[in-house]
Amino acid sequence: MDGQGVFTQNRTIPPIQTVFRLVGGSRCSGRLEILHDQTWMSVCDAAFDQQDAEVVCRELDCGAPVQVLGAAAFGKGDTQMWTQEIQCRGNESQIHMCQTSFKFTPKYNCSHKNNVGLLCTEIINVRLVNGNSPCSGTVEVLHRGQWGRVCDIGWDMADAAVVCRELDCGEPVDALSDAQVGLGSGPTWMNNVVCIGSESTLKKCGSITWGFQGVCQSKSAGVICSGPLSFRLVGGSHCSGRLEILHDQTWMSVCDAAFDQQDAEVVCRELDCGAPVQVLGAAAFGKGDTQMWTQEIQCRGNESQIHLCPTSLPHKYNCSHDNDVGLVCAGLSRFLLLKSYVKSSDSVYERYFLSLYEILLTVLFALFISITSLVFCIQYADSVNVRLVYVMYWIRDYTEELWISSAV
C-alpha cells in the first residue's frame, strides 16, 4: 500500500512472446500496438519509455529511436488498452526478451488519448535495381556500407513477399532470377534465403551466408511487386461507386464493416474528388463478382494516398457481396460568381449570378443525381449601366479574384 492508501502491486513475470506493429505512420513510425489473445491492443504512453523504444526500433531494423510520442500523436486507436508494462533494459534484440509487469494502480488511468507513438530512424537495407519500375528489379542488400546481391538459390514467393513489404511495394507478383531482371553486382551477402513470408525485413529471414562475402554459383535474386495499393470505384462515376482493391493481380470487393469515414477521406482525396459525402454499405452500388478483400484498411484520414495506410490481419467479419462497400465523394466543384454594380436613375442595385458547372454534387443519395450546371439569379435590375464586374473564380480549395472594368 502506498502513502495515500492506494494498493499498488508490482509483480514481474517472465518474458512473453510479443507481436507488435506501428500503425498510422510508416514502417518505422506510428502508434504502437501489441497482439494479445488474437486482439491488437494500444499501449499507454505512461507505460512506455526510451529503453522500450530502443528495442522496438532495433527489432524493426529501423535504427535508433528518434522520439517517443504521447497523447495519441498518431491517432486514437479503436482497440483495447494493453494492461501490462514492458520493462526493457534497452539492449535486448527483440521485445519478447524484455520483462513485463502487472501494475494494478489507478495512477496511469489510461485511455486512447494516451496512446503511445514512436518515431524511429528509418534505415533502408534493401533496394531494387535494373527494374522497369521502383517496385521491380534485382534485389540488393546493404551491409557494412556496401550494397551486395542476393543469390537466387531457393529464392521463392515468400522471400519476394518480404522484400515487397519492406519497400512498401504491395504484393509479390513474381520471384525472379537475373536472367529476367539483369545481373547483380557487388559481393554476395545472402545465399539460400529462407523466409516464412511474414517477416518485416529481409534481414530477419534465414540465410546460409549473411554478413560475410559468400560465393554464389547461381544468379541474382529479383522481384516484381504489384506496387502501392491500387483501388477503383465501380458502378457509379469517377467520384462514386463500389470500392474495389487490386490484390495479387485480382480486383476484390471491400466489406462495409471493414471501411470507415477515415478510410473514405483518403480514397476521395487520392481520387481528387474532394471530401467524402457518404460511406454506403449493403451493396448500394451493386454486388461485385470478385473475391472479397480479407484485410482491413486502417487510415487516420490525413494520408495522401491509400497505400500509406496500414492494413490489419484478415478481419473477423463474415462478409459476402451483400456487404460490398460503396462510396460517394463530393466531386470536382467549380463556381463562378459575378457581382455587378448596376446604376439606375434613382438608386443603385446589386446583381448577382451564381453559375455552378462541371460539378458532381449528390443531392439525393438514393437517386445519386449528379448536377452539372446550375444558374441562379439572386437579384436582377432592368436598368443596366455596368461600371464594375467583380469575378471570384473558385476551384477546389483556392480562389482567384479578377477585377474587370468596363463601360456599357
Buried (B, 14 or more C-beta within 10 A) or exposed (E): EEEEEEEEEEEEEEBBEBEBBBBBBBBBBBBBBBBBEEEBBBBBBBBBBEBBBBBBBBBBBBBEBBEBBBEBBBBBBEBEBBBBBBBBEBEBEBBBBBBBBEBEEEEBEBEBEBBBBBBBEBBEBBBBBBBEEBBBBBBBBBBEEEBBBBBBBBBBBBBBBBBBBBBBBBBBBEBBBBEBBBEBEBBBBBBBBEBEBEBBBBBBBEBEBBEEEBEBEBBBBBBBBBBBBBBBBBBBBBBBBBBBBBBEEEBBBBBBBBBBEBBBBBBBBBBEBBEBBBBBBEBBBBBBEBEBBBBBBBBBBEBEEBBBBBBBBEBEBEBEBEBBBBBBBBBBBEBBBBBBBBBEEEEEBEBEBBEBEEBBBBEEEEEBEBEEEEEEEEEEBEEEEBEEBEEEBBEEEEEEEEEEEEEE
